[in-house]
Amino acid sequence: MEKREKELTTRKSWMLHEYFQSHKGFARLFNLLKQKYISLNRFSGTVTLKDVTKEESIDLSNFFGKMVKEGTDFRTSFSKIEKKLKETKYANFTWEELFNNYFEEKIITKKDLKQKFNVEEDKFYQNVLSNTPVNLKEWFKNILKDKNIHQTFVKNYKQNKSKFYEELLNVLKIINFTLKKEPISLVMLASYSLNPHFLDFGTKTSNLYFKLLSNLTNKEEPKTSGEKIKFLSLFNIYIDTISNYVTIYNLESDSPLINNFTKEKEPLNLSLSNLSKITKIDTKLKKIFVFENPSILPYLKKYDIPIVIGSGNPNYAFYKVIEKLVESKNEIYYNGDLDPEGLIIASNIYQNFPQTNFFGYNKADYQTSKSKNKISESRLKKLDNINIPNLQEIKELLKKEKYAAYEEKNIQNIEKFIKQNLGK
């Protein structure tokens, strides 16, 4: 006690921070006090110094006037240190001055950083707003209050502020064009950003585009590729007119193209470009059999039935053909793979066309077509979002058995169903 008081009161040339700097046993304690201040934005609270060293034991014991044993944990607070300093000539010290001098810098608290961040962020959005298309300005002001969108903005802003600025301006420019609903391919639309891959599904910029456009138009944000394709179609945006196609067989139409292939009993890959010139698609049977995989077609041509093949995840061309068939009062029958992805496809089709009839989705079909391919737990989790009543039996079987079943292996049951449906 006397040694500490003597050091603090008799060495007139010393500043308070110099005393603590010269005694290395205070270094860890001061860093703990600094972190506490940064966290709380005030000079208060308690800190604990773990496993006190010999040097710390000496300096702390001298300062506090009591034994602080080496190897123990020492707990103290801002207020206890203040009380000891009030017994010295430094009774009128301020923590702010002491910290600034001791650490040789101004200590910035979390609150200070947050305030600084908010000011800079507001300035950022003002710059974006000044370059936003006039008809989108008021909407953009309002979306900044949307918690979900603001979180997305902050994440991108923190990652790379200048890059996000350019991306956001490009998204707004593309949205402005989207609202005109002029027919355009997704690649050409993306090219307004000078990057043809700007709107590729799954990219950060594409996700931002869908999030903002769905908010602006008050529509549910699309998540799957199928949902995105359908969503884009509302604005006359298509993936591309050539590679976006659907396989059809034995359909009728006001188009010689479809009728000629039907006459020759040949399948046709009908592109979106072809579809743009077709008004009506129909069948003589007034029933259409829809399948997930093209490999199923050779087995079924002998039945001379109308067929549409989704070829995996259905695209815009697929949905347009089914839409025209529904308009022509055709019944829809669908069969696909019995695995998580297959059930998601079936669910998406049903959500778009609730009149769809599923066949080949019972226990017998599953046991017939079950493979040796085990389904991972991550894939099985996808089934949690399948809520279509007619798919629940298969959903529970997949969760229990954990093996995929494929359309091609179920061909006998599929043929049996078709014969029964045709009355043969």
C-alpha beads as a LAMMPS data file, in Angstrom:
LAMMPS data file: protein, C-alpha beads

424 atoms
423 bonds

1 atom types
1 bond types

-500.0 500.0 xlo xhi
-500.0 500.0 ylo yhi
-500.0 500.0 zlo zhi

Masses

1 110.0

Atoms # bond

1 1 1 0.000 0.000 0.000
2 1 1 2.701 2.472 1.027
3 1 1 4.886 1.534 -1.967
4 1 1 2.005 2.121 -4.412
5 1 1 1.109 5.486 -2.860
6 1 1 4.737 6.543 -2.892
7 1 1 5.141 5.666 -6.563
8 1 1 1.940 7.477 -7.528
9 1 1 2.466 10.611 -5.414
10 1 1 6.196 11.328 -5.244
11 1 1 7.244 10.911 -8.923
12 1 1 5.789 14.227 -10.027
13 1 1 7.094 13.964 -13.590
14 1 1 5.028 10.866 -14.313
15 1 1 1.662 10.917 -15.998
16 1 1 -0.812 8.298 -14.802
17 1 1 -0.631 6.290 -18.008
18 1 1 3.168 6.150 -17.743
19 1 1 2.891 4.501 -14.355
20 1 1 0.722 1.702 -15.710
21 1 1 2.826 1.361 -18.870
22 1 1 6.022 0.982 -16.858
23 1 1 4.532 -1.828 -14.795
24 1 1 4.029 -4.706 -17.229
25 1 1 1.885 -6.581 -14.745
26 1 1 -1.022 -4.298 -15.715
27 1 1 -0.921 -5.069 -19.462
28 1 1 -3.404 -7.956 -19.527
29 1 1 -5.724 -6.230 -17.079
30 1 1 -5.856 -3.087 -19.192
31 1 1 -6.661 -5.086 -22.304
32 1 1 -9.559 -6.723 -20.479
33 1 1 -10.789 -3.308 -19.323
34 1 1 -10.501 -2.043 -22.895
35 1 1 -12.621 -4.885 -24.284
36 1 1 -15.229 -4.328 -21.569
37 1 1 -15.432 -0.633 -22.471
38 1 1 -15.704 -1.386 -26.202
39 1 1 -18.517 -3.827 -25.511
40 1 1 -20.543 -1.704 -23.044
41 1 1 -19.705 1.780 -24.365
42 1 1 -19.092 2.905 -20.776
43 1 1 -16.349 2.624 -18.166
44 1 1 -18.060 0.134 -15.875
45 1 1 -18.341 -3.553 -15.212
46 1 1 -16.177 -6.360 -13.855
47 1 1 -13.303 -8.273 -15.455
48 1 1 -11.476 -11.456 -14.459
49 1 1 -7.754 -11.965 -14.989
50 1 1 -7.152 -15.708 -15.409
51 1 1 -4.104 -17.491 -13.967
52 1 1 -2.195 -14.490 -12.601
53 1 1 1.545 -14.450 -13.480
54 1 1 4.357 -13.633 -11.046
55 1 1 4.853 -10.156 -12.538
56 1 1 1.120 -9.482 -12.367
57 1 1 1.018 -10.727 -8.768
58 1 1 3.650 -8.203 -7.710
59 1 1 2.217 -5.168 -9.537
60 1 1 -1.417 -5.870 -8.656
61 1 1 -0.612 -6.575 -4.995
62 1 1 1.284 -3.279 -4.738
63 1 1 -1.484 -1.305 -6.434
64 1 1 -4.479 -2.756 -4.584
65 1 1 -2.708 -3.030 -1.244
66 1 1 -3.585 -6.699 -0.786
67 1 1 -2.066 -10.008 -1.766
68 1 1 -2.930 -11.203 -5.285
69 1 1 -1.520 -14.710 -5.484
70 1 1 0.273 -16.059 -8.520
71 1 1 -1.685 -18.771 -10.384
72 1 1 -5.084 -17.621 -9.144
73 1 1 -7.874 -15.779 -10.961
74 1 1 -8.184 -12.106 -10.020
75 1 1 -11.499 -10.278 -10.306
76 1 1 -11.776 -6.511 -10.216
77 1 1 -13.774 -3.637 -11.699
78 1 1 -13.550 -0.089 -12.995
79 1 1 -15.043 1.194 -9.745
80 1 1 -12.471 -0.611 -7.545
81 1 1 -9.600 0.833 -9.577
82 1 1 -11.181 4.306 -9.370
83 1 1 -11.431 3.963 -5.577
84 1 1 -7.716 3.209 -5.299
85 1 1 -6.739 6.076 -7.598
86 1 1 -8.815 8.551 -5.567
87 1 1 -6.320 7.959 -2.752
88 1 1 -3.567 9.451 -4.941
89 1 1 -2.821 12.754 -6.667
90 1 1 -4.653 11.341 -9.717
91 1 1 -8.015 11.449 -7.975
92 1 1 -9.424 13.651 -10.763
93 1 1 -8.301 11.395 -13.619
94 1 1 -10.702 10.419 -16.434
95 1 1 -10.862 6.937 -17.902
96 1 1 -11.095 8.313 -21.422
97 1 1 -7.862 10.286 -21.099
98 1 1 -6.115 7.377 -19.360
99 1 1 -7.133 4.896 -22.078
100 1 1 -6.244 7.195 -24.960
101 1 1 -2.785 7.802 -23.525
102 1 1 -2.142 4.246 -22.333
103 1 1 -3.097 2.644 -25.660
104 1 1 -1.832 5.643 -27.670
105 1 1 -5.063 5.762 -29.667
106 1 1 -8.670 6.759 -29.294
107 1 1 -10.674 3.696 -28.281
108 1 1 -13.668 3.128 -30.539
109 1 1 -16.632 1.356 -28.925
110 1 1 -19.136 -0.930 -30.641
111 1 1 -21.688 1.851 -30.386
112 1 1 -19.270 4.272 -32.092
113 1 1 -18.636 1.731 -34.861
114 1 1 -22.354 1.121 -35.316
115 1 1 -23.061 4.846 -35.576
116 1 1 -20.239 5.266 -38.083
117 1 1 -21.492 2.264 -40.084
118 1 1 -25.044 3.632 -40.133
119 1 1 -23.905 7.025 -41.394
120 1 1 -21.790 5.469 -44.170
121 1 1 -24.550 3.016 -45.082
122 1 1 -27.131 5.818 -45.346
123 1 1 -24.781 7.720 -47.622
124 1 1 -24.359 4.583 -49.750
125 1 1 -28.121 4.204 -50.251
126 1 1 -28.500 7.886 -51.043
127 1 1 -25.940 7.443 -53.831
128 1 1 -27.838 4.388 -55.116
129 1 1 -31.120 6.303 -54.938
130 1 1 -29.724 9.201 -56.958
131 1 1 -29.007 6.722 -59.793
132 1 1 -32.218 4.696 -59.465
133 1 1 -34.784 4.920 -62.315
134 1 1 -37.346 7.587 -61.448
135 1 1 -40.318 5.213 -61.315
136 1 1 -38.519 2.978 -58.801
137 1 1 -37.271 5.660 -56.388
138 1 1 -40.198 5.642 -53.956
139 1 1 -40.307 1.845 -53.885
140 1 1 -36.551 1.669 -53.234
141 1 1 -36.886 4.035 -50.271
142 1 1 -39.548 1.774 -48.785
143 1 1 -37.707 -1.548 -49.237
144 1 1 -34.890 -0.257 -47.058
145 1 1 -37.366 -0.644 -44.189
146 1 1 -37.961 -4.308 -45.081
147 1 1 -35.963 -6.349 -42.544
148 1 1 -35.368 -9.330 -44.840
149 1 1 -34.163 -7.216 -47.754
150 1 1 -32.084 -4.942 -45.554
151 1 1 -30.259 -7.965 -44.089
152 1 1 -29.411 -9.090 -47.622
153 1 1 -28.188 -5.600 -48.477
154 1 1 -26.014 -5.365 -45.347
155 1 1 -24.425 -8.765 -46.034
156 1 1 -23.458 -7.725 -49.578
157 1 1 -22.433 -4.252 -48.432
158 1 1 -20.021 -5.636 -45.828
159 1 1 -18.480 -8.107 -48.277
160 1 1 -17.598 -5.541 -50.931
161 1 1 -19.211 -2.112 -50.862
162 1 1 -18.101 -0.877 -54.289
163 1 1 -18.962 -4.173 -56.010
164 1 1 -22.388 -4.263 -54.378
165 1 1 -23.015 -0.699 -55.515
166 1 1 -22.498 -1.690 -59.156
167 1 1 -24.519 -4.906 -58.767
168 1 1 -27.445 -3.131 -57.136
169 1 1 -27.585 -0.439 -59.806
170 1 1 -27.534 -3.091 -62.522
171 1 1 -30.322 -5.076 -60.828
172 1 1 -32.454 -1.927 -60.607
173 1 1 -31.777 -1.118 -64.252
174 1 1 -32.747 -4.673 -65.287
175 1 1 -35.893 -4.593 -63.125
176 1 1 -36.918 -1.356 -64.814
177 1 1 -36.668 -3.066 -68.207
178 1 1 -38.435 -6.192 -66.897
179 1 1 -41.511 -4.140 -66.003
180 1 1 -41.974 -3.206 -69.655
181 1 1 -42.830 -6.890 -70.326
182 1 1 -41.184 -6.839 -73.715
183 1 1 -40.310 -10.400 -74.886
184 1 1 -36.626 -11.087 -74.253
185 1 1 -34.365 -13.998 -73.357
186 1 1 -32.833 -14.117 -69.885
187 1 1 -29.328 -13.911 -71.343
188 1 1 -30.143 -10.784 -73.336
189 1 1 -31.802 -9.235 -70.291
190 1 1 -28.698 -10.002 -68.207
191 1 1 -26.546 -8.321 -70.851
192 1 1 -27.874 -4.939 -69.690
193 1 1 -25.318 -5.378 -66.906
194 1 1 -22.602 -6.105 -69.535
195 1 1 -22.367 -9.614 -68.061
196 1 1 -24.466 -12.301 -69.828
197 1 1 -24.219 -14.516 -66.712
198 1 1 -25.502 -11.802 -64.364
199 1 1 -28.898 -13.541 -63.998
200 1 1 -27.744 -17.172 -64.067
201 1 1 -29.859 -19.110 -61.555
202 1 1 -28.152 -19.483 -58.176
203 1 1 -25.799 -16.526 -58.506
204 1 1 -25.855 -13.771 -55.904
205 1 1 -26.996 -11.194 -58.443
206 1 1 -29.768 -13.451 -59.760
207 1 1 -31.031 -14.071 -56.223
208 1 1 -31.051 -10.333 -55.571
209 1 1 -32.969 -9.722 -58.798
210 1 1 -35.704 -12.232 -57.890
211 1 1 -35.929 -10.973 -54.303
212 1 1 -36.405 -7.339 -55.337
213 1 1 -38.649 -8.010 -58.330
214 1 1 -40.994 -10.226 -56.289
215 1 1 -41.187 -7.521 -53.614
216 1 1 -41.924 -4.818 -56.160
217 1 1 -44.653 -6.843 -57.877
218 1 1 -46.057 -8.215 -54.597
219 1 1 -45.519 -11.834 -55.641
220 1 1 -44.035 -14.782 -53.778
221 1 1 -40.289 -15.034 -54.315
222 1 1 -39.495 -18.055 -56.557
223 1 1 -36.978 -20.546 -55.179
224 1 1 -36.726 -23.543 -57.525
225 1 1 -35.687 -23.367 -61.176
226 1 1 -39.218 -24.291 -62.234
227 1 1 -40.709 -21.523 -60.086
228 1 1 -38.232 -19.006 -61.485
229 1 1 -38.987 -19.973 -65.085
230 1 1 -42.710 -19.590 -64.502
231 1 1 -42.181 -16.302 -62.627
232 1 1 -40.107 -14.890 -65.498
233 1 1 -42.795 -15.878 -67.979
234 1 1 -45.121 -13.350 -66.292
235 1 1 -42.844 -10.669 -67.714
236 1 1 -42.329 -12.321 -71.128
237 1 1 -38.825 -13.421 -70.201
238 1 1 -37.710 -16.851 -71.404
239 1 1 -34.530 -18.854 -70.846
240 1 1 -33.917 -19.200 -74.579
241 1 1 -36.111 -20.211 -77.477
242 1 1 -34.062 -23.096 -78.878
243 1 1 -32.602 -25.168 -76.032
244 1 1 -35.768 -24.629 -73.977
245 1 1 -37.826 -27.479 -75.370
246 1 1 -40.193 -30.274 -74.410
247 1 1 -40.547 -33.720 -75.984
248 1 1 -44.049 -34.541 -77.245
249 1 1 -45.629 -37.496 -79.020
250 1 1 -48.980 -38.014 -80.753
251 1 1 -50.465 -34.549 -80.136
252 1 1 -52.686 -32.450 -82.388
253 1 1 -52.464 -28.770 -83.103
254 1 1 -53.186 -25.852 -85.393
255 1 1 -49.516 -26.231 -86.345
256 1 1 -48.485 -28.466 -89.286
257 1 1 -45.205 -29.066 -87.459
258 1 1 -46.872 -31.022 -84.644
259 1 1 -49.410 -32.711 -86.925
260 1 1 -46.756 -33.948 -89.354
261 1 1 -44.759 -35.614 -86.572
262 1 1 -47.945 -37.142 -85.180
263 1 1 -48.815 -38.484 -88.614
264 1 1 -45.380 -40.085 -88.928
265 1 1 -45.642 -41.451 -85.359
266 1 1 -42.423 -39.728 -84.357
267 1 1 -41.578 -37.767 -81.190
268 1 1 -40.883 -34.054 -81.543
269 1 1 -38.644 -31.800 -79.455
270 1 1 -40.873 -28.742 -79.445
271 1 1 -38.907 -25.578 -78.677
272 1 1 -40.108 -22.356 -77.135
273 1 1 -39.522 -20.757 -80.508
274 1 1 -41.939 -23.264 -82.090
275 1 1 -44.469 -22.691 -79.309
276 1 1 -44.562 -18.951 -79.931
277 1 1 -46.282 -19.722 -83.274
278 1 1 -48.785 -22.244 -81.886
279 1 1 -52.188 -21.308 -80.500
280 1 1 -53.780 -24.661 -79.748
281 1 1 -52.553 -28.118 -78.678
282 1 1 -54.987 -30.989 -78.183
283 1 1 -55.386 -34.786 -78.322
284 1 1 -57.971 -37.125 -79.830
285 1 1 -58.052 -39.141 -76.625
286 1 1 -58.592 -36.047 -74.435
287 1 1 -56.025 -37.580 -72.105
288 1 1 -52.324 -36.869 -71.903
289 1 1 -49.715 -39.075 -70.232
290 1 1 -46.789 -37.092 -68.817
291 1 1 -43.468 -38.653 -67.807
292 1 1 -40.257 -37.456 -66.217
293 1 1 -37.749 -39.372 -68.359
294 1 1 -37.408 -39.679 -72.167
295 1 1 -36.171 -43.286 -71.851
296 1 1 -39.761 -44.316 -71.131
297 1 1 -41.004 -43.335 -74.598
298 1 1 -39.859 -46.375 -76.681
299 1 1 -41.830 -48.710 -74.388
300 1 1 -45.073 -46.768 -74.840
301 1 1 -45.209 -45.772 -78.508
302 1 1 -47.048 -49.013 -79.322
303 1 1 -50.071 -47.795 -77.357
304 1 1 -50.448 -44.757 -79.634
305 1 1 -51.187 -42.513 -76.653
306 1 1 -50.491 -38.753 -76.338
307 1 1 -47.257 -38.254 -74.377
308 1 1 -45.304 -35.307 -72.951
309 1 1 -41.809 -35.797 -71.497
310 1 1 -40.465 -33.383 -68.873
311 1 1 -36.832 -34.583 -69.205
312 1 1 -36.030 -34.055 -65.539
313 1 1 -36.834 -30.646 -64.120
314 1 1 -39.669 -29.197 -66.258
315 1 1 -38.860 -25.977 -68.094
316 1 1 -40.990 -23.154 -69.463
317 1 1 -41.719 -24.997 -72.736
318 1 1 -43.035 -27.981 -70.735
319 1 1 -45.402 -25.788 -68.719
320 1 1 -46.650 -23.977 -71.833
321 1 1 -47.537 -27.270 -73.554
322 1 1 -49.381 -28.597 -70.472
323 1 1 -51.150 -25.247 -70.147
324 1 1 -52.418 -25.476 -73.750
325 1 1 -53.502 -29.092 -73.234
326 1 1 -55.445 -28.105 -70.108
327 1 1 -57.073 -25.253 -72.058
328 1 1 -58.204 -27.904 -74.542
329 1 1 -59.904 -29.836 -71.700
330 1 1 -57.468 -32.758 -71.567
331 1 1 -57.044 -34.925 -68.461
332 1 1 -53.448 -34.993 -67.196
333 1 1 -51.805 -38.185 -65.877
334 1 1 -48.281 -37.962 -64.463
335 1 1 -45.603 -40.491 -63.526
336 1 1 -42.004 -39.870 -62.475
337 1 1 -39.098 -41.217 -60.448
338 1 1 -39.746 -42.162 -56.827
339 1 1 -36.973 -40.218 -55.145
340 1 1 -36.864 -36.799 -53.389
341 1 1 -36.124 -34.880 -56.572
342 1 1 -38.811 -36.786 -58.482
343 1 1 -41.415 -35.981 -55.837
344 1 1 -40.431 -32.314 -55.886
345 1 1 -41.007 -32.261 -59.667
346 1 1 -44.376 -33.985 -59.237
347 1 1 -45.306 -31.530 -56.480
348 1 1 -44.379 -28.526 -58.641
349 1 1 -46.485 -29.834 -61.533
350 1 1 -49.440 -30.373 -59.201
351 1 1 -49.113 -26.868 -57.767
352 1 1 -49.293 -25.457 -61.281
353 1 1 -51.983 -27.891 -62.459
354 1 1 -54.027 -29.195 -59.479
355 1 1 -56.125 -31.328 -61.835
356 1 1 -53.088 -33.581 -62.419
357 1 1 -53.701 -37.271 -61.697
358 1 1 -50.713 -39.219 -60.337
359 1 1 -50.258 -42.895 -61.181
360 1 1 -47.534 -45.320 -60.148
361 1 1 -47.148 -43.701 -56.725
362 1 1 -48.165 -46.512 -54.375
363 1 1 -46.332 -49.147 -52.340
364 1 1 -46.548 -51.828 -55.025
365 1 1 -44.999 -49.511 -57.624
366 1 1 -42.235 -48.609 -55.202
367 1 1 -41.337 -52.199 -54.378
368 1 1 -41.309 -53.108 -58.084
369 1 1 -39.033 -50.261 -59.112
370 1 1 -36.832 -49.905 -56.005
371 1 1 -33.120 -49.680 -56.812
372 1 1 -29.950 -50.248 -54.803
373 1 1 -29.204 -46.526 -54.781
374 1 1 -29.419 -45.323 -51.191
375 1 1 -30.710 -41.798 -50.593
376 1 1 -28.570 -39.546 -48.377
377 1 1 -30.062 -37.847 -45.324
378 1 1 -29.564 -34.422 -46.921
379 1 1 -31.642 -35.512 -49.933
380 1 1 -34.306 -37.093 -47.706
381 1 1 -34.759 -33.754 -45.921
382 1 1 -36.084 -32.342 -49.198
383 1 1 -39.175 -34.482 -48.647
384 1 1 -40.211 -32.331 -45.675
385 1 1 -41.659 -29.758 -48.060
386 1 1 -43.814 -32.269 -49.989
387 1 1 -47.405 -31.693 -48.842
388 1 1 -49.437 -33.039 -51.768
389 1 1 -51.885 -35.635 -50.317
390 1 1 -51.470 -38.148 -53.188
391 1 1 -47.693 -38.212 -52.655
392 1 1 -47.690 -38.870 -48.902
393 1 1 -47.565 -42.676 -49.128
394 1 1 -44.443 -42.601 -51.293
395 1 1 -42.930 -39.817 -49.199
396 1 1 -43.184 -41.943 -46.040
397 1 1 -41.896 -45.049 -47.848
398 1 1 -38.832 -43.168 -49.055
399 1 1 -38.130 -41.890 -45.552
400 1 1 -38.427 -45.403 -44.171
401 1 1 -36.711 -47.452 -46.901
402 1 1 -34.172 -44.777 -47.994
403 1 1 -33.741 -46.223 -51.492
404 1 1 -34.674 -44.501 -54.758
405 1 1 -37.078 -46.111 -57.247
406 1 1 -37.012 -45.288 -60.925
407 1 1 -39.637 -44.871 -63.605
408 1 1 -37.939 -47.205 -66.097
409 1 1 -37.982 -50.139 -63.647
410 1 1 -41.719 -49.658 -63.142
411 1 1 -42.573 -50.043 -66.822
412 1 1 -44.799 -53.111 -66.345
413 1 1 -47.060 -51.330 -63.854
414 1 1 -47.105 -48.222 -66.053
415 1 1 -48.180 -50.279 -69.076
416 1 1 -50.822 -52.009 -66.968
417 1 1 -52.258 -48.662 -65.901
418 1 1 -52.341 -47.374 -69.485
419 1 1 -54.134 -50.507 -70.717
420 1 1 -56.732 -50.190 -67.974
421 1 1 -57.171 -46.507 -68.760
422 1 1 -57.666 -47.263 -72.439
423 1 1 -60.086 -50.102 -71.670
424 1 1 -57.835 -52.775 -73.176

Bonds

1 1 1 2
2 1 2 3
3 1 3 4
4 1 4 5
5 1 5 6
6 1 6 7
7 1 7 8
8 1 8 9
9 1 9 10
10 1 10 11
11 1 11 12
12 1 12 13
13 1 13 14
14 1 14 15
15 1 15 16
16 1 16 17
17 1 17 18
18 1 18 19
19 1 19 20
20 1 20 21
21 1 21 22
22 1 22 23
23 1 23 24
24 1 24 25
25 1 25 26
26 1 26 27
27 1 27 28
28 1 28 29
29 1 29 30
30 1 30 31
31 1 31 32
32 1 32 33
33 1 33 34
34 1 34 35
35 1 35 36
36 1 36 37
37 1 37 38
38 1 38 39
39 1 39 40
40 1 40 41
41 1 41 42
42 1 42 43
43 1 43 44
44 1 44 45
45 1 45 46
46 1 46 47
47 1 47 48
48 1 48 49
49 1 49 50
50 1 50 51
51 1 51 52
52 1 52 53
53 1 53 54
54 1 54 55
55 1 55 56
56 1 56 57
57 1 57 58
58 1 58 59
59 1 59 60
60 1 60 61
61 1 61 62
62 1 62 63
63 1 63 64
64 1 64 65
65 1 65 66
66 1 66 67
67 1 67 68
68 1 68 69
69 1 69 70
70 1 70 71
71 1 71 72
72 1 72 73
73 1 73 74
74 1 74 75
75 1 75 76
76 1 76 77
77 1 77 78
78 1 78 79
79 1 79 80
80 1 80 81
81 1 81 82
82 1 82 83
83 1 83 84
84 1 84 85
85 1 85 86
86 1 86 87
87 1 87 88
88 1 88 89
89 1 89 90
90 1 90 91
91 1 91 92
92 1 92 93
93 1 93 94
94 1 94 95
95 1 95 96
96 1 96 97
97 1 97 98
98 1 98 99
99 1 99 100
100 1 100 101
101 1 101 102
102 1 102 103
103 1 103 104
104 1 104 105
105 1 105 106
106 1 106 107
107 1 107 108
108 1 108 109
109 1 109 110
110 1 110 111
111 1 111 112
112 1 112 113
113 1 113 114
114 1 114 115
115 1 115 116
116 1 116 117
117 1 117 118
118 1 118 119
119 1 119 120
120 1 120 121
121 1 121 122
122 1 122 123
123 1 123 124
124 1 124 125
125 1 125 126
126 1 126 127
127 1 127 128
128 1 128 129
129 1 129 130
130 1 130 131
131 1 131 132
132 1 132 133
133 1 133 134
134 1 134 135
135 1 135 136
136 1 136 137
137 1 137 138
138 1 138 139
139 1 139 140
140 1 140 141
141 1 141 142
142 1 142 143
143 1 143 144
144 1 144 145
145 1 145 146
146 1 146 147
147 1 147 148
148 1 148 149
149 1 149 150
150 1 150 151
151 1 151 152
152 1 152 153
153 1 153 154
154 1 154 155
155 1 155 156
156 1 156 157
157 1 157 158
158 1 158 159
159 1 159 160
160 1 160 161
161 1 161 162
162 1 162 163
163 1 163 164
164 1 164 165
165 1 165 166
166 1 166 167
167 1 167 168
168 1 168 169
169 1 169 170
170 1 170 171
171 1 171 172
172 1 172 173
173 1 173 174
174 1 174 175
175 1 175 176
176 1 176 177
177 1 177 178
178 1 178 179
179 1 179 180
180 1 180 181
181 1 181 182
182 1 182 183
183 1 183 184
184 1 184 185
185 1 185 186
186 1 186 187
187 1 187 188
188 1 188 189
189 1 189 190
190 1 190 191
191 1 191 192
192 1 192 193
193 1 193 194
194 1 194 195
195 1 195 196
196 1 196 197
197 1 197 198
198 1 198 199
199 1 199 200
200 1 200 201
201 1 201 202
202 1 202 203
203 1 203 204
204 1 204 205
205 1 205 206
206 1 206 207
207 1 207 208
208 1 208 209
209 1 209 210
210 1 210 211
211 1 211 212
212 1 212 213
213 1 213 214
214 1 214 215
215 1 215 216
216 1 216 217
217 1 217 218
218 1 218 219
219 1 219 220
220 1 220 221
221 1 221 222
222 1 222 223
223 1 223 224
224 1 224 225
225 1 225 226
226 1 226 227
227 1 227 228
228 1 228 229
229 1 229 230
230 1 230 231
231 1 231 232
232 1 232 233
233 1 233 234
234 1 234 235
235 1 235 236
236 1 236 237
237 1 237 238
238 1 238 239
239 1 239 240
240 1 240 241
241 1 241 242
242 1 242 243
243 1 243 244
244 1 244 245
245 1 245 246
246 1 246 247
247 1 247 248
248 1 248 249
249 1 249 250
250 1 250 251
251 1 251 252
252 1 252 253
253 1 253 254
254 1 254 255
255 1 255 256
256 1 256 257
257 1 257 258
258 1 258 259
259 1 259 260
260 1 260 261
261 1 261 262
262 1 262 263
263 1 263 264
264 1 264 265
265 1 265 266
266 1 266 267
267 1 267 268
268 1 268 269
269 1 269 270
270 1 270 271
271 1 271 272
272 1 272 273
273 1 273 274
274 1 274 275
275 1 275 276
276 1 276 277
277 1 277 278
278 1 278 279
279 1 279 280
280 1 280 281
281 1 281 282
282 1 282 283
283 1 283 284
284 1 284 285
285 1 285 286
286 1 286 287
287 1 287 288
288 1 288 289
289 1 289 290
290 1 290 291
291 1 291 292
292 1 292 293
293 1 293 294
294 1 294 295
295 1 295 296
296 1 296 297
297 1 297 298
298 1 298 299
299 1 299 300
300 1 300 301
301 1 301 302
302 1 302 303
303 1 303 304
304 1 304 305
305 1 305 306
306 1 306 307
307 1 307 308
308 1 308 309
309 1 309 310
310 1 310 311
311 1 311 312
312 1 312 313
313 1 313 314
314 1 314 315
315 1 315 316
316 1 316 317
317 1 317 318
318 1 318 319
319 1 319 320
320 1 320 321
321 1 321 322
322 1 322 323
323 1 323 324
324 1 324 325
325 1 325 326
326 1 326 327
327 1 327 328
328 1 328 329
329 1 329 330
330 1 330 331
331 1 331 332
332 1 332 333
333 1 333 334
334 1 334 335
335 1 335 336
336 1 336 337
337 1 337 338
338 1 338 339
339 1 339 340
340 1 340 341
341 1 341 342
342 1 342 343
343 1 343 344
344 1 344 345
345 1 345 346
346 1 346 347
347 1 347 348
348 1 348 349
349 1 349 350
350 1 350 351
351 1 351 352
352 1 352 353
353 1 353 354
354 1 354 355
355 1 355 356
356 1 356 357
357 1 357 358
358 1 358 359
359 1 359 360
360 1 360 361
361 1 361 362
362 1 362 363
363 1 363 364
364 1 364 365
365 1 365 366
366 1 366 367
367 1 367 368
368 1 368 369
369 1 369 370
370 1 370 371
371 1 371 372
372 1 372 373
373 1 373 374
374 1 374 375
375 1 375 376
376 1 376 377
377 1 377 378
378 1 378 379
379 1 379 380
380 1 380 381
381 1 381 382
382 1 382 383
383 1 383 384
384 1 384 385
385 1 385 386
386 1 386 387
387 1 387 388
388 1 388 389
389 1 389 390
390 1 390 391
391 1 391 392
392 1 392 393
393 1 393 394
394 1 394 395
395 1 395 396
396 1 396 397
397 1 397 398
398 1 398 399
399 1 399 400
400 1 400 401
401 1 401 402
402 1 402 403
403 1 403 404
404 1 404 405
405 1 405 406
406 1 406 407
407 1 407 408
408 1 408 409
409 1 409 410
410 1 410 411
411 1 411 412
412 1 412 413
413 1 413 414
414 1 414 415
415 1 415 416
416 1 416 417
417 1 417 418
418 1 418 419
419 1 419 420
420 1 420 421
421 1 421 422
422 1 422 423
423 1 423 424
